[in-house]
Amino acid sequence: MGAEKFKKDPVFRQILTSIAGEHGYEVAATLIDKELTDDEVAKKTGMRVNLVRKILYDLYDSRVVGYRRVRDESSGWYTYYWRIEPERAKEFFNTNKRLLLQKLQERLEEERNTMYFICDNSCPKVTFDAAVENDFKCPKCGSKMHRYDNSNVITALEHQVESLKQHLAGS
């Protein structure tokens, strides 16, 4: 994938912003197809070097960027040349999508298999067992509780699960 096409890829942008915010995307976009020092990235983005370093470390922790270090023989200092690792970024994103899919499927099963009760005061919903223990009175406010219709929650979760499955199949 060419540099400009990659920069415009919404999945790439989503990966980077989820890891390091909007600035993370800006920093990573400057590294496409080239290696730069943190100072060079700071100059290109107009950000402070300390912020650029923090973002680079966050991206490195997620294995989205890598670096090559070169030692200056006269000073003994190391210079780090950072580069984007696009395939690792996509793998990071897909791994997170798989984890999210697993959590959504677990939540969907829970919603399908549990009867919930709620009061009219916007207190949190409770399970049937908790409602029985409290004589169908809200444990938070004491109001009478009634059965909660979670069919909309189930439908929304089913759509999210299906969408993620399709996205992973296309990855």
Buried (B, 14 or more C-beta within 10 A) or exposed (E): EEBEEBBEBEBBBEBBBBBBEEBBBBBBBBBBEEBBBBEBBBBBBEBEEEBBBBBBEBBBEBEBBBBEEEEEEEEEEEBBBBBBBBEBBBBBBBEBBEEBBEEBBEBBEEBEEEEBBBBEEEBEBBEEEBBEEBEBBBBEEEBEBEEBEBEEBBEBBBEBBEEBBEBEEEE
